[in-house]
């Protein structure tokens, strides 16, 4: 990743796979890796503000690293994520850390058992670098985090700190969540790889829920190879796969033509068409398919469902701490309380119906993967908004696995990405395609 206009906040950090390989083999002492990352955090955090403050991060991590070395003294027995430093979005409960969820609520009512994904990462040898900044309760009220490429621009949200910490070369890997577009969009804005698995393939136990039905845990890494490593270590039942598409060694890509794609800004659409041209030259087939013509209705049903579930999750807290909630979050609770039972019933049936329609289109057109922009354009200027999630919402609503890869730059130097979406449960295939297509899209 190249530094554009603000080099102090971007670092050429080693990708996750090579970092972990060197740590597992003992080629890089774990203490040295911790020291290097802590030096980097101290250098970039005053500008990026991706991590929640911690009084002695270095001391805690050095002690944790020493304990990990004692636990796995022999290289051959070291787990797959040995020594990886992980940023964890502050809606995940993590032993030893308060959970505030980007809010002004006291931590005591938000406390609970450590999130299953965090415990799994620890089992795989990862160390928690720290909590990362989130928008308040993973909704629209942003935290202070800035885009490492241009600090006057948003990093996206709500997993803003997780995306920015990877982009700034601090976290080797980061955890986020997506209920609308909170992994894919910030990854695209920050020029990193973001992956949202199939709904339910990563456990959500131990997070502060936005929507129990549609919350999905996601990951951020520097590249697709690192994402495959992390996901294969975390997902139960991971099955490595060969990656031959419907028409040969490269996938058949479907472009969802119509009102959905029309939400893209002109510069974003030009970038997307350039990405498709490069992929066709590399051997992909691109098929333009009318799809998502009812995108506005999908968005309404999605927001009916998530706002209703958000209001239910926050009912007791809001009654006690209502004045501490920021305006957009309080408005979402009031919206959720007003959803009628009939509208909620329609909304609950919508995800599976949309999934079926998208699968039918893939079957009919012989598609391996949907290709689309991960955001309408590059990261907007200003920190008061996290940008639009319109390009992510339908795929999240359907619960399909999605990944975004860095794919060029805007005229102002900010990153663009490409969003790829596969069938329900086809996470392994999607990640395989991502590794194959990543070199074609590289700057």
C-alpha positions in Angstrom: 0.0 0.0 0.0 1.4 3.4 -0.9 1.3 6.5 1.2 -0.7 9.2 -0.4 -0.6 12.8 0.9 -0.1 11.8 4.5 2.7 9.3 4.6 3.1 9.4 8.4 -0.1 7.5 8.9 0.5 4.7 6.4 3.1 1.9 6.9 4.3 -0.9 4.7 3.5 -3.5 7.2 4.1 -7.2 6.3 0.9 -9.0 5.3 -0.7 -11.3 7.9 0.4 -14.6 6.3 4.1 -13.7 6.0 4.1 -12.1 9.5 2.7 -15.2 11.2 4.9 -17.5 9.2 8.0 -15.6 10.4 6.7 -15.6 14.0 5.8 -19.3 14.0 9.2 -20.3 12.6 11.1 -18.0 15.1 12.6 -16.0 12.3 11.2 -12.9 13.9 11.1 -12.9 17.8 7.7 -12.3 19.1 9.0 -9.6 21.4 10.5 -7.7 18.5 7.2 -7.8 16.6 5.3 -6.4 19.6 7.9 -3.7 20.1 7.8 -2.7 16.4 4.0 -2.5 16.4 3.8 -0.5 19.6 6.4 1.9 18.2 4.1 2.3 15.1 1.0 2.8 17.3 2.7 5.5 19.2 3.7 7.2 16.0 0.4 7.1 14.0 -2.3 7.0 16.7 -2.2 10.8 17.4 -3.3 11.3 13.8 -5.5 8.2 13.1 -7.2 7.6 16.5 -8.2 4.0 15.6 -7.5 2.4 19.0 -9.1 3.2 22.3 -6.5 4.6 24.7 -4.7 2.2 27.0 -2.3 3.2 29.8 0.4 0.5 29.3 -0.4 -1.3 26.0 3.3 -2.2 25.5 3.7 -3.7 28.9 0.5 -5.7 28.6 1.4 -7.0 25.2 5.0 -7.9 26.1 3.7 -9.9 29.1 1.2 -11.6 26.9 3.8 -12.4 24.3 6.1 -13.9 27.0 3.2 -16.1 28.2 2.5 -17.2 24.6 6.2 -18.1 24.1 6.2 -20.2 27.3 3.0 -21.9 26.1 4.4 -22.8 22.7 8.2 -23.0 23.0 8.7 -25.3 19.9 8.0 -23.9 16.5 6.3 -27.1 15.2 3.6 -26.8 17.8 2.6 -23.2 17.3 -1.0 -22.4 16.2 -1.9 -20.8 12.9 -2.2 -17.2 14.1 0.7 -17.3 16.5 1.7 -13.8 17.5 -0.8 -12.0 15.3 -1.8 -8.7 16.8 -5.6 -8.2 16.5 -7.7 -5.1 16.8 -11.2 -5.8 18.2 -14.1 -3.5 17.6 -15.5 -2.2 20.8 -18.8 -3.9 20.6 -17.1 -7.3 21.3 -16.6 -8.2 24.9 -13.0 -9.0 25.6 -11.7 -10.3 29.0 -9.5 -7.6 30.6 -11.1 -4.7 28.7 -14.1 -2.6 29.3 -16.8 -2.6 26.6 -18.3 0.9 25.9 -19.6 0.3 22.3 -18.6 3.9 21.3 -21.1 5.2 23.8 -21.2 7.3 26.9 -23.0 4.6 28.9 -21.1 3.1 31.9 -19.4 -0.2 31.1 -21.1 -2.2 33.8 -24.4 -2.8 32.1 -22.5 -3.7 28.8 -20.3 -6.3 30.5 -20.5 -10.0 29.9 -18.8 -13.1 28.8 -15.9 -12.8 26.2 -17.0 -12.9 22.6 -16.7 -16.4 21.0 -14.7 -15.0 18.1 -12.2 -13.3 20.4 -11.7 -16.5 22.5 -11.2 -18.5 19.2 -8.6 -16.0 18.1 -6.7 -16.4 21.4 -6.9 -20.2 21.0 -5.3 -19.8 17.5 -2.4 -17.8 19.1 -3.4 -14.2 18.4 -2.8 -11.4 20.9 -5.3 -8.6 21.4 -3.6 -5.4 20.3 -6.5 -3.4 21.8 -10.1 -2.2 21.4 -10.8 -0.3 18.2 -13.1 2.7 17.8 -16.7 2.0 16.7 -19.6 4.3 15.9 -22.0 4.5 18.8 -23.5 1.0 19.1 -22.4 0.3 15.6 -24.8 2.8 14.0 -24.3 6.2 12.5 -22.8 8.4 15.2 -19.0 8.3 14.4 -16.1 8.1 16.7 -12.9 10.2 16.2 -11.1 7.8 13.8 -9.6 9.3 10.6 -8.8 7.8 7.3 -5.0 7.0 7.3 -4.8 8.0 3.6 -6.2 11.5 4.2 -7.0 12.3 7.8 -9.6 14.9 6.8 -11.8 12.1 5.4 -13.9 9.4 7.0 -12.6 5.9 7.4 -16.1 4.6 7.1 -18.1 2.9 9.7 -19.2 1.5 12.0 -16.0 -0.6 12.2 -13.9 2.5 11.6 -11.1 1.8 14.0 -10.7 -1.8 12.8 -10.3 -0.8 9.2 -8.0 2.2 9.9 -5.8 0.2 12.3 -5.0 -2.3 9.6 -4.5 0.4 7.0 -2.1 2.2 9.3 0.0 -0.9 9.7 -0.9 -1.3 13.4 -3.2 -4.3 13.6 -2.1 -7.5 11.7 -5.8 -8.4 11.7 -9.0 -6.8 13.0 -12.5 -7.8 13.9 -15.6 -5.9 12.9 -19.3 -6.4 12.4 -21.6 -5.7 9.6 -25.4 -5.2 9.9 -25.6 -3.0 6.8 -22.2 -2.1 5.4 -19.8 -1.8 8.4 -17.0 -4.1 7.2 -17.0 -3.8 3.4 -17.4 0.0 3.2 -14.7 1.0 5.7 -12.3 -1.6 4.2 -12.8 0.0 0.8 -12.4 3.5 2.1 -9.2 2.6 3.9 -7.7 0.5 1.0 -7.6 -2.9 2.8 -9.3 -6.2 2.4 -12.6 -6.7 4.3 -14.6 -9.9 4.4 -18.1 -10.6 5.7 -18.7 -14.4 5.8 -22.1 -16.1 5.2 -24.6 -15.2 7.9 -24.0 -17.4 10.9 -20.6 -18.9 9.9 -18.8 -16.8 12.5 -20.6 -16.7 16.0 -21.9 -13.4 17.2 -22.1 -14.5 20.9 -20.5 -12.0 23.1 -21.2 -8.9 21.0 -23.4 -5.9 21.8 -26.2 -6.8 19.4 -27.5 -4.4 16.8 -29.8 -6.9 15.1 -29.7 -10.5 16.3 -31.1 -11.7 13.0 -28.7 -9.8 10.7 -25.5 -9.0 12.7 -22.5 -10.6 11.0 -18.9 -10.8 12.3 -16.3 -9.7 9.7 -12.5 -9.4 9.4 -10.0 -6.9 8.0 -6.5 -7.8 6.7 -4.0 -6.4 4.3 -4.7 -8.9 1.5 -6.7 -11.9 0.4 -4.1 -14.5 1.4 -4.1 -13.2 4.9 -7.9 -13.3 4.9 -7.9 -16.9 3.9 -5.5 -17.7 6.7 -7.6 -15.9 9.3 -10.9 -17.3 8.1 -9.7 -20.8 7.8 -8.5 -20.6 11.4 -11.8 -19.2 12.7 -14.6 -20.8 10.7 -15.7 -24.3 11.9 -15.9 -26.8 9.1 -13.6 -24.9 6.8 -13.1 -26.8 3.5 -10.3 -25.7 1.2 -11.5 -25.7 -2.4 -10.2 -25.5 -6.0 -11.4 -22.4 -7.8 -12.6 -23.3 -11.2 -15.6 -21.4 -12.4 -18.6 -22.1 -14.6 -16.6 -21.4 -17.7 -13.0 -22.2 -16.8 -10.2 -21.2 -14.4 -11.5 -17.6 -13.9 -14.9 -16.8 -12.5 -18.0 -15.7 -14.3 -18.9 -12.3 -12.8 -22.4 -10.9 -12.7 -23.0 -7.2 -12.8 -26.3 -6.2 -11.2 -27.7 -3.7 -13.6 -30.5 -1.3 -12.7 -31.4 0.9 -9.7 -28.9 -0.7 -7.4 -25.9 0.1 -9.6 -27.3 3.5 -10.4 -26.6 4.5 -6.8 -22.9 4.7 -7.6 -21.3 8.2 -8.1 -19.9 9.0 -11.6 -16.3 8.6 -10.6 -17.0 5.4 -8.7 -18.8 4.0 -11.7 -15.9 4.8 -14.0 -13.6 3.1 -11.7 -15.8 0.0 -11.5 -16.0 -0.2 -15.3 -12.2 0.0 -15.5 -12.0 -2.8 -13.0 -14.3 -5.0 -15.0 -12.3 -4.3 -18.2 -9.1 -5.5 -16.4 -10.9 -8.6 -15.2 -12.2 -9.4 -18.6 -8.6 -9.1 -20.0 -7.5 -11.5 -17.4 -10.0 -14.1 -18.5 -13.1 -13.4 -16.5 -16.5 -13.4 -18.2 -18.6 -10.4 -17.3 -22.4 -10.8 -17.7 -24.7 -7.8 -17.1 -27.8 -9.0 -15.4 -30.9 -7.0 -14.4 -31.1 -7.4 -10.6 -32.2 -5.7 -7.4 -34.8 -3.5 -9.2 -36.6 -3.2 -5.9 -33.6 -2.0 -4.0 -35.5 0.8 -2.2 -38.0 -1.7 -0.9 -35.2 -4.0 0.2 -33.6 -1.2 2.1 -36.9 -0.3 3.9 -37.5 -3.9 4.9 -33.9 -4.2 6.1 -34.2 -1.1 8.2 -37.6 -2.1 9.6 -36.1 -5.4 10.8 -32.8 -4.0 12.3 -34.4 -1.0 13.9 -37.0 -3.1 15.6 -34.4 -5.5 16.9 -32.1 -2.6 17.9 -35.0 -1.0 19.9 -35.7 -4.3 21.6 -32.0 -4.9 22.5 -31.6 -1.4 24.0 -35.0 -1.1 25.7 -33.8 -1.4 29.3 -30.6 0.6 28.7 -32.5 3.4 26.9 -35.0 3.6 29.7 -32.2 4.1 32.2 -29.6 6.0 30.2 -31.7 7.7 27.4 -30.0 11.1 27.8 -26.6 9.5 27.2 -27.6 8.3 23.7 -26.5 10.4 20.8 -29.3 11.8 18.4 -29.1 9.3 15.5 -29.0 6.3 17.8 -32.0 7.6 19.9 -33.9 8.2 16.6 -33.3 4.6 15.5 -34.7 3.3 18.8 -37.8 5.5 18.4 -38.2 4.3 14.7 -37.8 0.7 15.8 -40.5 1.1 18.5 -42.9 2.3 15.9 -42.6 -0.7 13.5 -45.9 -2.5 13.2 -46.2 -6.2 13.6 -47.3 -6.6 10.0 -44.3 -4.7 8.7 -42.0 -6.7 11.0 -43.5 -10.0 9.7 -42.8 -8.9 6.1 -39.3 -7.8 7.0 -38.5 -11.1 8.7 -39.4 -13.1 5.5 -37.4 -10.8 3.2 -33.8 -12.0 3.6 -34.5 -15.6 2.6 -36.7 -14.4 -0.3 -34.0 -12.1 -1.6 -31.4 -14.8 -1.2 -33.5 -17.2 -3.3 -34.0 -14.6 -6.1 -30.2 -13.9 -6.2 -29.5 -17.6 -6.4 -32.0 -18.1 -9.2 -30.3 -15.3 -11.2 -26.9 -16.9 -10.6 -28.2 -20.3 -11.8 -30.0 -18.9 -14.8 -27.0 -16.8 -16.0 -24.3 -19.2 -15.0 -22.6 -16.8 -12.5 -20.0 -17.6 -9.9 -19.8 -14.2 -8.2 -21.6 -10.9 -8.2 -19.3 -7.9 -8.8 -20.2 -4.4 -7.6 -18.8 -1.3 -6.1 -18.3 -1.5 -2.3 -19.3 2.2 -1.9 -20.8 4.9 -4.1 -17.4 6.5 -4.4 -14.2 7.2 -2.4 -14.3 8.2 1.3 -16.2 11.5 1.7 -14.4 14.4 3.3 -15.3 15.2 6.9 -15.7 13.1 10.0 -19.4 13.8 10.8 -20.7 11.0 8.6 -19.3 7.5 7.8 -20.6 7.5 4.2 -23.3 5.5 2.5 -23.9 1.7 2.9 -26.3 1.5 0.0 -24.0 -0.7 -2.1 -23.6 -3.2 0.8 -27.2 -3.4 2.1 -28.8 -6.0 -0.3 -26.0 -8.5 0.1 -26.0 -8.2 3.9 -29.8 -8.5 3.9 -29.5 -11.8 2.0 -26.8 -13.0 4.3 -24.4 -13.7 1.5 -20.6 -13.8 1.9 -18.9 -10.7 0.5 -15.4 -9.4 0.2 -13.8 -6.1 -0.9 -10.4 -5.9 -2.5 -8.3 -2.7 -3.0 -8.8 -1.7 -6.7 -7.2 1.5 -7.7 -7.5 5.1 -6.6 -9.7 8.1 -7.1 -8.4 11.4 -8.6 -7.8 12.7 -5.1 -5.6 9.6 -4.2 -8.1 7.9 -2.0 -8.6 4.1 -2.5 -11.3 2.4 -4.5 -12.3 -1.2 -4.0 -14.2 -4.0 -5.7 -17.0 -5.9 -3.9 -17.4 -9.6 -4.7 -20.4 -11.6 -3.4 -21.0 -15.3 -3.6 -23.7 -17.8 -2.9 -24.8 -18.5 0.6 -22.2 -20.8 2.2 -19.7 -20.4 -0.6 -17.1 -18.6 1.6 -14.2 -20.8 0.7 -14.8 -20.4 -3.0 -15.2 -16.6 -2.7 -11.9 -16.3 -0.9 -10.2 -18.5 -3.5 -11.6 -16.2 -6.3 -10.4 -13.2 -4.3 -6.8 -14.5 -4.2 -6.9 -15.2 -7.9 -8.3 -11.7 -8.9 -6.4 -9.6 -6.4 -3.2 -9.3 -8.6 -5.4 -8.1 -11.5 -6.8 -5.3 -9.4 -3.6 -4.2 -7.7 -2.4 -0.6 -8.2 
